[in-house]
Amino acid sequence: MEEGEADLDLGTVRAFVAVTEERYFSEAATRLGISQQAVSKRIAKLESDLGLRLLSRTRNGAEPTEDGRAFLPHARALVAIADQTREVLRGRRRALRVDVLDTRLPATDLLRTFHRALQRANQEAGVEIVTSNGLRSARVALERGAVDAAFCRASGPLEELGSVPAVLEPIHLLVSRGHPLAGRTSVRMAELAGTVVWMPGNVPGSEWEELYRLLGDAFGFRIDASGPDFGWEHFVADVGAGRGVSLVGGLIRLPWHPDTVQVPLVEPAPVYPASLLFHRRNRHPVLEALVRFVTADRPAFDPARQWLPEPDRAAFS
């Protein structure tokens, strides 16, 4: 490097890698745990330091320029080396990092039960929960070693990732207390035909958006994903106010609201699958115990009573 040239800032390089992999500055910001404005500033600084334009913004998100594509493998290598160095310094006794989509989901309860089992066995092992936007970021995090395991809906080839079926969560109908279905003990799936189901959290391209789209196609209802999505409390309040009917996991710890009711869906009962994913080369001493724990109580899909998309059935049979 010539005299006077600035050293590369690892934070700016990490932001560039996150944007190229997430495609959107907002999702890169979520992954990095910083603001979208901070991501933009880091990209601008990196481009200034290199004297190159690395990204261009399109309707489909940020795309690397020709210079950006040339720089990307080197940027990933820099981030990987930094992460590996940090892990060596932390040592093998660091907490097991597990990625979950949301701490309200049943995967968190499963992890809490696992941690209590370790404590009863007098095994000193920490568990650190990381939240993300699902499989899209979890797959990259597992490959980089940023997390040790992740709970996601995953179907299709996983390459170097291992997978253990973990949860089959019943899907319920969420309606306002004044809705005609609110007093029912259950609702048959055929009764949803022609209905519009409001799900503002259905992010395009996510694994849960795909599942609910397949569910709607199978039983003749349409998903309205219009937002904005202001979080669970606002979502539950809006349903209670009559904004629309929705679908939620029956095991999720929803914020309580006096004007909403959950009604189980039956004939068949749709279930949401979540698997424990991990990198096969990960040697964290607690990961093997977590895999054994999940495997010992793996759920089984009942095709006579339940519904799963075809791609998910083999893993849970």
N, C-alpha and C positions, 0 to 999 in steps of 0.2 A: 504494500500500500504506500502510495507516495506521501511525502510529508505534507501535513495540512489536511489530509482526508480524515473524515470522522470514522471511528470504530462503529460497527453495526451494533445497534441496541437490540438485545434478545427479545425484549417486549414487543418491539415493532415487527420483528421477524415472526414471532408467535401470532401476532394479530393478522399478518398477511396469510399465514398458513390457515388460520381459522376461517378467514373470509373466503378463501378459495375452496375450502372443504364444505362450508355451510352455505355459500353463495349469497347470503344476505348479511349485511352489517349488523342488523338487529339480532340475528341468531348467533353470529360470532360473538357479539357482546354478551349474550346470555351464557355462552360456553366459557368465556374468559372471566365472567363475573365482574365486568366493568360496563360503563355506559356506552351507548352507540357513538356518542360524540368522542369519547376517548379512543374508540377503535378508529374512527375517521382521522383523528389527530396522529395516531401511531402510523397509519398507512401513509399519511402525508409526509411525516418525518422520514420514513423509510425511503419513499420515492425521492425526497430531497437529498438524503444522504447518498443514495446510489446515482442520482441524476437520471433516473429512468421512470417512465410511467408503467406501473406494474398491473393496474386493474382498470377496467372500464365498466361502467354501470349500464345494464340493459334492463329490459322489462322483466327478464327472468332472473334478475339478480346480478351480482358482480361476476365478471369473467376476466381471467388473467389475459393480459396482452401477450404478444410474442415474447417480449422481455420477461414478463411475469412467468410464462410457462418455462422459460429457460432457467429462471431463478428458483422455481418451486422445489425441485428435488434437493437442491442445496439448502434451502430454507428448512425443509423437513428434516434433513440430516442434522442441521444445527440445533433444532428444537429437541430432536431425539437424543443427541449427545448430552445436551443440558439436563434433560429429564433423567437419563441414566446416571449421570454424575450425581445428581441430587439424591437419587435412590440409594446409591452406594454409600453416600455420606449419612443418610438417615439410618441405614442398617436394616437388618432383617426383622427387627422387633417393632417396626412401625405398624400402625393400625391397618387392618384390612379395609381397603376402600371399595365400597359397593355403590354402584350407580342405580338410582331408582328414578322413575319418571316423576313421582310426586310422593311426598312423605305421608299423604293421606291414603295411599293405596295399600292393599294387603301385603305386598312384598315387604313393606316396612315392618308390619307386625310379625311376619315370618322371621325377619332379621333380629327383631327384639327377642323372640323366643329362642333363636339360636344363641344369641349372646348370653341369655340367662342360663342356657344349658352349659355353656363354657364356664360361667361363674360357678355353677353347682359342681362342676368337675374340677374346680380350682385351677383352671387354665387361664393364665393372664394373657388376654388378647383383646386389643381394642378393635372396635368396628366403627368406621367413619362412613357416613352416608353422604353421597354426592347426588344432587338432582341435575337432570339434563333434559333434553328434548327428545329422548327415546333412542331408538336403534341407530338413527343417522349419526348422532354424535357418540353414542356408547361404543359402536363398532370401532371408530377411530381411537377412542380413549383406551379401549382394551388392547388394540394393536400397539399403541405407543407406550403402554404400561402406566398410563395416567390413573387408571382404576384397575382393580383386580377382578371384579365381577360386575355383572349388570343384570337387572331384571327387565326384560323386554319381550314384546311379541316378536318372534323371529321365525320365518319360514324360508325355505329355499336354501341354497348352498351357503355355508358359513365359513368356508375355507379353513383357516387355522384356529377357528374358535370352536370350543366345545359347548355343548348345550344339554341341559337337564330340565325336563318339564317341572314347573314349580307351582303354578296356580291356575285353576279354572274358576274364574269369578262369574257368578250368575249376573246377567244383565237385567236391570229393572226399569220399568217405566216410571218417570218422575212427572207428576202432574200437580196442578194447584188443587187445594182442598175443595174448591167448588166445581171441579171438572166432573163430568158424568162417570168417569172410570175410577174416581178417587175412592169410592166405597167398596170396590171389588177386592176379593182376596187374591185374584190372579186375572191376567188378561191373555187370551190366546193370541199367538203371533198372527193368525189370519185376520184378526180384528184390526190390525194396524194397516192393512191394505188401503192405499189411497191417502194415508195420513202424511202430514209434513212434520218431521221431527227436528226440533231446533237444537243444534249442537255447535255453539260458537267456538268451542275449543278444538274443532276438527281441523287441524293444520294440514293443508294440502301436502301430499307426499309422505305423511307420517304413517306409521304402521297401524295406528288406531283409526285414522281416517279411512284407510283401505278396508279394515274389518267392518266398520259400520256401513260403508258403501256396499260391500258384498252382502251384508245382512239386509239392507234396504232392497237391493236387487232381488234377493231370494224371496222376500215377503211383500213386495209391492208398495213400499213406502219411500218417501224422498227425504233426504237430509238437507236441512237449511243450515249452512255453516256461517251465516252472516253474523258479524260481530258489531262492535269490538268485544273481545273477551277480557273482562275486567277482573276475573278471578272467581273462585268458588262462591264467596259470600254474595256477590252481585248476581251471579248466575242463578243461585237458588232463590234469591229474592225476586228476580225477574220471572222465574217459573211460577212462584207463588202468587205473583201479581197477574198471572194469566198471559204472559208473553208467548207461551207455547208449551207443548209437551216435549219431553226430552228423554234420553236414555242415560243411565248411570250404572256403574258397577254396584252390585248389591252389597259388597264388602267394604266399599270405600267409606271413610269417615267424613261424610258430608257435614258442612255446618248446619246445625239445627235451625229450622224455620217453621213457625206455627202454621204457615199456609201452604206447605208442600207435603205430598204423600208419595211414597214409593210403593209400586205395585209389581209383584213378581210376574215375569213373562213365562208362558208355558206352551206346550204342544207345538213345537219343541221348546225347551228352555235354552235360549242362547247363552253362551258362556264366552268370557274373554280370556284368552290364554296368555300366560306369561312364563317365560323360561329363564333359567339362570344361565347366563353366558359367561365364558371365561376363556382366556387364551391358553392354549395347550402347553405353551412353554413357560407359563407363569409358575413360579416356585414359592410363592408366599406360603409360609408354614401353616396358616389358618385356612387357606383356600380349600385344601383337600377336605378339611373337616366340614366346611360349609357345603361342599358338593355332596358329601356323604349324608349330611343332615337333610338336604333337600331331596336327595334320591330315596331316602328311607320312607318318605311320606309323599311320593309323587302322585299327583291326581290322575285318574283314568277317565277318559272320555266315554260316555255312554250314548252310542248313536241312536238307540231306541228312545231316548228321553231328551237328549241335548242336541244343540246345533253348534257346529264349528265350520268355518270355511274349509273347503277341501284341502288347501295347502297345509293347514295346521293339524289335520287329523292323525297323520302318521306318527307324529312326535308324541301324541297323547293317548295313543291306542294301547 
